[in-house]
Amino acid sequence: MTLRPKLLGGFLIVAVITLVVSAIGYWQTQKLATTLSQAGGVQLPRMRALDTLFEAMTVLDASKRELLREAAGFENDSRIIEQSVPVPPAGSTGESKSVLGWENWSGVLQEELLRQQQAWARAETGWKAYEPLLRTPEEEAMWKDFGGAWNAWRTGYEKVMARLSRARATGDRTLLKAARQENYNHLFEPARISHLRLTDLLQSSEKSAAATIQQSVASLHEVQLVGYFMLAAAATSVAAALGCGIFISRLISRPIRQMTGACAQIAGGDLATRVPVVSRDEIGQLADAMNRMVASLRLGEMRYRAVFESSTAAIGVSKKSHLVLANPALSAMYGYDNAEAVIGRPVFDFIAPEDRNFMLERIRLHDRDQSLAPRYELTGLRKDGTKFAMEVQSAFFTFQGEKYTVDIQRDITGRNRSAEPL
């Protein structure tokens, strides 16, 4: 498997965990929001509207019952007083007591009619508030029954109040009996059905509200549980992300550290270094390519060394006026047994004193990056102190910021030295 699927797989795991946690949190939040909306947008307005209707009906029923109870005393009075009969003077005996009671009742009727008008207005408000709200099929059936009974009760109620109002206006007390008869014949049953259906609607709404509240509490509990779950999932996501990060970083950094160490060894000249290939991804391919590169370098170094060691020409490499590399032909030309005997020594040890200033000038010019004649002649100095003429062919290169000189030297004893211009 290559490195890309591994990276994508690690991030995909973290993304899936985050997506699942977010989806669960969103679902529970929507569920709680729906429940709260049901409670605040449907249940509470429904209870408020039904309570308004029930309170208005109670006020209306109590007002009617009080008026009819007071009117019963006048209905049983055998003394019929016409509207046109004048009121006896104060202090006289007879009918003054009855007329005064009638006037009081008339004032009470006026007050109760105003009270009933306000109650009917509140009932209308409750009706309009409840009518557009959502209802269950059972509640819809109860609402229709209540509506029919309510309309019948209101029609009869208004007839009773109309008779009582006419009795007050005309003084005809026979209308009081007609009002009571109308109440008995036509209001009892609609009132009973209206009260029953309204009570049923209130009980149904209370049950729905209780169920909604219980559901809200359950949803809140579930949200709390989901909150704990989301915290745990968040911790899991963090742990998974850290785990994936550590795994991927180790997967990448370990072979890179190995290759970095190998490169340092190779830069130090150890071409036998190899990097372990532990995978077949891009890192493993890079390690394999690096091993093949080092193998090619080693092969090239072996070929170069073979040519260098077997060459009959004396070859030396110097840095900062000191030999850092020499082949056997060079050490033999100066009378040494092996190349190790000359490596590390100053180049001036192998130059006759009379030509050392010449070499110092070349080194000075080389350090200033001035051009030099690649071929020149000077006098060499062997180990035993003997001198000999030699020809030098020089080449220059820079490696890692250091200047190097490669000299190919030949013994030209017997020839006259011909100095070349600098």
N, C-alpha and C positions, 0 to 999 in steps of 0.2 A: 504494500500500500504506500502511495506517495504521501508527501507531507501535507499537501493541500487537503485531501479528505480527512486527515487526522485533525487538522486545525478546524475545518468546517464542522466535523463531528463534535468536537469539544464545545464550540460555540452553539451548535444546534441543541445540545443537551441543556445548556443554561437557558437558551431561548424558549425551549419547550416548558421547562419548569416555571419560568417567568410567565409564559402564556397561560398555563394551567392555573396558577395562583391568581392572575388577573381576571380570568374568566370566572372562577369561583367567587371572587370578591364582587365582581360586577353582577353576577346572578343573584347573590344574596342581597346586595344593595337594592337591586330592582325589586326583589320580592318584598323587602321591608318597605320600600317606597310605595308599592302597590297597596300593601296592607294599610299603611298610614293614610294614603289617599282615599281608600275605601272608608276608613274610620272618619276622617275629617271632611271628606267630600260627599258622603252618602249617609252614613249612620247618624252622625251628629245632627245634620240638617233634618233628617227624617224624624228623629226623636223630638227635636225642637218644634217642628211643624205639628206633629201629633199632640204634643203637650199643649200647644197653643189652641188647637181645636178642642181638646178635652176641657181645658180651662174655660174657654168661651162657652161651651155647651153647659158646663156646670153653673156658670154665672147666669146664663139665660134661664135654665131650668129653675134655679133658686129664685130668681126675680119673678118668674111666672107663678111659682108656687106661693110666694109671699103675697102677691097681689090677689090671687084667687082666695087665699085664706082670709084676707081682710074683707074681700068682697062678699064672702059667705054671710057675714053678720048683717050686711045691708039687705041681702036677698031675703033673709028670714024676717026682716022688720016689716010689719003689716002696714006701717004708715008710709004711703007713697007720696013723695014730695016732688012736684013738678019743677021744672027749671024756672018757670015764671013766678013761683010762689016766693014772696019776699021773705027775708030773714027776720024772725021775730026780734024785738028789741032786747037788749041785754038785761038780764035780771028777771025776765018773764019765764014762766014755766011752760012746759009742753014740749014742743018740737025743737027747741033750740039745741038741746044736747045732740040730737040725731043729725041736724044740719051741720053742726060743727064737726062731727065725725066724718061726715061725707066730704067736707071741704079738706080735712086733713088727708083723707084717702086720695083725693084728687091731686093734692100736691105730691104725695108719695108716688102716684102713678106717673106724674110728669117726670120725676127724678128717675124712676125705674125705666121709663122709655128712653131717656138719655143714656142710662147705663147699658140698656140692651143694644142701643145703636153702636156704642163703643165695642161691645162684645161681638156683635155681628161683624164689625170691621176687623177685629182681631181674628175671628174665624175665617174671614175671607183671605186674610194674609197667610194664615196657616194652610188653608186649602191650596192657594197658589204656590206656596213653597213646597208642598208635598207632591202635588200633581206631576211635575216633570221628573221626579226622582226615580231611579231604578228600583224595581220591586220583583220579588220572586213570583212565580205563577200563583202560589197560594195567597200571597199578599195582594196580588192583583184582583183575585176573586173576592177577597174580603173588602177591598177598597170599593169595588163595584157595588156590593151589597150595602156597604155603609153609605155610598153616595145616593143610592135610591132611597134608603130609609131616612137619610139626612134631609133630602129635598122634601119628602113627604112630611117629616116632622116640622120643617121650617114653614111649609105652606100652612099646616094646621096651627102652628104657633102664631103666625102672623094674623090668622083669622081670629084667634082668641084675643090677641092684643087689639085688633081692630074693634071687636065688640066692647072690650073694656074701655077703649077710647071713646066710642060712641055713647056708652053709658055715662061717662064723665061729662061729655059735651051736652047731652040731652037730658040727663037726670033720670033716664028710663032705667029703673033698676031691674026690669025684666031681662035686659040684655046681659046682666051679670049671670043669670041662670043659664042663658044660652051659651055664654062663654065657658061656664063650667061644664056644660053638657058637651060642647065641642071638644074641650080638653079631655073629658072622659072617653068620648067615642072615637076620636081621631088622633090623639096625641100619645096615648099610653104605649100602643104597640110600636109606632115608628121611633118613639124615644127609647123604648127598650132595645129594639134592634140596633139603633144607632149607638147606644151605649155599649152593647155587646160587641159590635163590629169594631168600634173604636178601641175598646179594651183589648180585643184580639190583635188589632194592628199594633197597639202599644206593646203587648207582650211579645209579639213576633219581632218587633224592632229591638226590644230589649234583649231577646235571645240572640239576634243577629249582631247587635252591638257587643254583647258579652263574648260571642264567638270571635268577632273581629279583634276585640281587646286581647282575648286569649291567643289568637293568632299573632297579634302584634308582639305580645310578650314572647311567644315561641320564636317569632322571627328575630326579635332582638337577641334572644338567647343564641339562636343559630348564628346571628351576625357576630356575637361575641366569640362563639366557637370558631367561626371562620376567621375572625381577627387573630385568635391564637394560632389557627392553622396557617394563616398568611405569615405570621411572625416566624413560625417554624419553617415554613416553606422558604421564606426570605433567607433565614439562616442556612437552610439547605442549599439554596441557590448560591449564596456567598461561598459556602463550603465547596459546592460543586465547581464554581468558577475558580476558586483558589486551587482546588485539586487539579482541574484541567490546566490551569496556568502553570502549576508546578510540574505536572506531567509533561506538558508541551515544552516548557522551558528546559527541563532536563533532557527531553528528547532531542532538543536542538542544541542546547549549550554544551552538553557533555561531549559529543563528537567534535564540536567546534573547538572546545578546549584541547581535545586530543590533537586536532589538526594544528592548533596554534603552537602547542608544544613541539609537534613534529617539525613544523616550519622553523621554529627556533633552532632545533637540532640540525636541520638541513642547512640553515644559514651558518651554523658553526662548522659545517663541513662534513657532518655525519650523513652520508648518502645511503647508509644502510637502514635508516629509520623507515618504519612502515606504520600507517594508520590503520587500526582495526576497522573493518567494514562489518557493522552489526545490523544494518537494515538495508532495504532495497529502495528507500525513498530518495529524495533529492540529496539529503545529507550523505547517505550511503554512496550514492553515485559520485558525489563530490570527493568523498574519501577514496573511492576506487580510482577516480581520475588523478587524484593527487599521488596515489601510490604508483600509478603508471607513469606519471611525470617524473617522480623521483627515480624510478627504474630507468627511464630514458636518460636522465641526468647522470645516473651512475654509470650507465653504459658509455655515454659520451666521455665521462671523466676517465673511465678505464681506457678507452681508446686514446684519449689525449695523453694519459699517463704513460701508456705503452710507447707512443711516439716520442714523448718527452724523455723517457728513461733510455730508450734505445738509440736516440739521435747521437750521431758522432760530433755534431756541432755543440759547442759549449753554450748552454742556455741558463740564464739566471733572471729572477724576478726580484726587484727591489722596491722598498717603500721607505720613504724618509731616509734614504742613503744607507739602508740596511738590507741585506739579502733575506728574502723570506722564502725563496724557492730556488733550488739548483738541481741540475741533473748530474749524473756521474761523470759525464764528459767535462763539465766545468770544474768539478773538484779535482779530477785527474790532471787537467791542464795546469792547475796551480799547485800540484804536488800533494794533494790530500787523499786520504784513503777512501773517503765516502762523502756524500753530499751533506750529511748531518754535521760534518766538521766545519763547513763554511756557512751554513744557514744561521742567520742571526748576527753575523759579523758585519761591520761597516764595509762598504765597497772600497773605501780608501785603503784597506788592508791589502787589497789586491792591485793597487796602482802604485807605480814608482813615484817617489817624492817629487821629482821634477814635473810630473803631469797632474799632480793633485789640485793645483790651482786651476788648471784647465777644467777639471771635473767639477770643482766648486762653482765655477762660473756657469757651467751648463746647468747645474742643479738650481742655481739662483735664477737663471732665466726660465727654467721650467716651472719653478714656483710662481713666477710672474705670468705664466701662461703665454710666454713669447715663443715664437717658432724657433726650432733648432734643426740643424742638419741631422738627418737620421743616421748618417754613416760618418764615422770618424776613426782616427787611429791614435793610439797612445801606447805607453810602455807599461806592461804588466809586471807584477812582482810575485814570484812564486814563494812557496813556504820556506824553501831553503835560502831565500834572499836573492836568487838569480833573477835577472830581468830579461824580458823578451818583448818583441814588437807584436802588437795584436790589432786586429780590425774589429770594430764594434758596429753592429746594426741595431739601432734602438727603435722601440715603439712604445707609445704611451697610452694609458687608459685610466679611467676613474671608476672606482667601485665603492659604493656606500660612502661617498664623500671623500674617499682616500685616493691619492694619486699614486699610480704604479708605473714602473718602467720595466719593459722586457728587453733584455740585451742578448743578442746572439753574437758570441765572440769567436774569433779564429786566430790562431797563432800564425803570424806572417814573418817569422824570423827569416832573415836573409834579404828582406826587401827594405828599402829606405822608407822611413815614415814620411808620409806627405800630409801635412796638416791641412785641414779643410776649414774654410771660414765658418765662424759661428753663425 
